[in-house]
Amino acid sequence: MNTWDIIKIFLILAVMAGFMYGLLYFVKKYLFSFDQKASSDSKVKVISTQTLLPKKFLSVVEFNDNIYLLGISDQSINLIDKLDQAFSENLNQAKTNTEKPNFLQLLKSNMGIK
């Protein structure tokens, strides 16, 4: 095995790595864009997701103008609560505000304290 054979091996390896990187780039770019278009037409919107433990999450989901709190694990999805209209109004108000309220302000507004 001479020097030219080693150089050929590294050139082939570089070409293959470049091809794989280019393929990954195009797959991410075009497949993800199709997914975004499909999700914008969807009636189900995931508002927020919080990880509790590995493979265990709490999610707030909006469906048909109703907001649901879901417990999600790798084996099941459980409805914890259907959130009331006041929560929806607070959420919409928080979305429209350019300044994000701090935790204390959110807690007071949800508890009805001024």
C-alpha positions in Angstrom: 0.0 0.0 0.0 1.6 3.2 -1.2 1.0 6.9 -0.5 -1.4 7.3 -3.5 -3.7 4.5 -2.2 -4.0 6.3 1.2 -4.7 9.6 -0.5 -7.4 7.9 -2.6 -9.1 6.5 0.5 -9.2 9.8 2.2 -10.5 11.5 -0.9 -13.3 9.0 -1.2 -14.1 9.4 2.4 -14.3 13.2 2.1 -16.6 12.9 -1.0 -18.9 10.4 0.8 -19.0 12.7 3.9 -19.8 15.7 1.8 -22.5 13.8 -0.1 -24.1 12.6 3.2 -24.0 16.1 4.7 -25.6 17.6 1.5 -28.3 14.9 1.6 -29.0 15.7 5.3 -29.2 19.4 4.5 -31.8 19.0 1.8 -33.9 16.5 3.8 -34.0 18.8 6.7 -34.8 21.8 4.5 -37.5 20.4 2.4 -39.2 17.8 4.6 -39.3 20.2 7.6 -40.9 22.9 5.4 -43.6 20.5 4.3 -44.3 19.6 8.0 -44.6 23.3 8.9 -47.2 23.9 6.1 -49.2 20.9 7.4 -49.1 22.0 11.0 -50.2 25.5 10.2 -53.5 24.1 8.7 -54.0 21.8 11.7 -56.7 22.5 14.3 -54.4 21.1 17.0 -51.9 23.6 18.4 -49.3 22.7 21.1 -49.1 25.8 23.2 -46.4 24.7 25.7 -44.7 21.5 26.8 -42.8 21.0 30.0 -40.5 18.0 30.7 -41.1 16.4 34.1 -39.0 13.2 33.9 -37.3 11.5 31.0 -40.1 10.5 28.5 -42.8 12.2 30.7 -44.2 15.6 29.8 -47.0 18.0 30.6 -48.5 19.7 27.5 -51.0 22.5 27.0 -52.9 21.9 23.8 -55.5 24.0 22.0 -58.1 22.1 20.0 -61.4 23.6 18.6 -61.0 26.7 20.8 -60.7 24.6 23.9 -57.5 24.3 25.9 -56.5 21.0 27.5 -53.7 20.0 29.9 -52.3 16.6 28.9 -50.0 14.2 30.7 -47.8 12.4 28.1 -45.6 9.4 28.7 -44.0 6.9 26.3 -46.9 4.6 27.0 -50.0 6.8 27.1 -51.5 10.3 26.8 -53.9 11.3 29.6 -56.3 14.2 29.9 -55.5 15.9 33.2 -57.8 18.9 32.9 -59.8 21.0 30.5 -58.7 24.6 31.2 -61.4 27.2 31.6 -62.0 30.3 29.5 -60.2 32.6 32.0 -57.0 30.8 31.3 -57.5 31.1 27.6 -58.0 34.9 28.0 -54.9 35.2 30.2 -53.0 33.3 27.6 -54.2 35.5 24.7 -53.4 38.6 26.7 -49.9 37.3 27.4 -49.4 36.6 23.7 -50.5 40.2 22.8 -48.3 41.9 25.4 -44.8 42.7 24.0 -43.5 42.8 27.6 -43.6 39.4 29.3 -45.0 39.4 32.8 -43.0 37.9 35.5 -44.0 34.9 37.5 -45.5 36.9 40.4 -47.7 39.0 38.0 -49.0 35.8 36.3 -49.7 34.2 39.7 -51.6 37.2 40.9 -53.7 37.5 37.7 -54.6 33.8 37.8 -55.5 33.9 41.5 -57.6 37.1 41.0 -55.3 39.2 43.3 -54.6 42.7 42.2 
